[in-house]
Amino acid sequence: QVQLVESGGGLVQTGGSLRLSCATSHAILQNYGMGWFRQAPGKEREFVAALARSGGASVYADFVNGRFTASEDYAKSTVFLQMNGLKPEDTAVYYCASVQKRRVRLGVWLQHIYDYWGQGTQVTVSS
């Protein structure tokens, strides 16, 4: 059974940083692409970032504006989202998701291409 478990969320003030983790299996990391999405109260879920395949470039939503970095620890079957310069509008539940590599070409920002989703981790940014 596929499992993706997010952690690292919490409460920070404007300008603070958080590092989110998504623990998965070796098989998923080896055979699937990974992405990050978020959903704020009263808003639709939106794309945040997609982890680059080896030799490729990570993809980020425009609102990230250089503040976030996606990365991985392959040996630990874990992907990360480092978030710096957080703003109140970043408050949301953050989800990691996995997609079959053959479907990545459809567009990593599209929610419907992803096969598996984690339960999410809450990020709250206050002033």
Summary of the structure (lengths in Angstrom):
residues: 127
radius of gyration: 13.6
end to end distance: 40.7
largest distance: 42.3
contacts: 375
relative contact order: 0.32
helix: 19%
strand: 45%
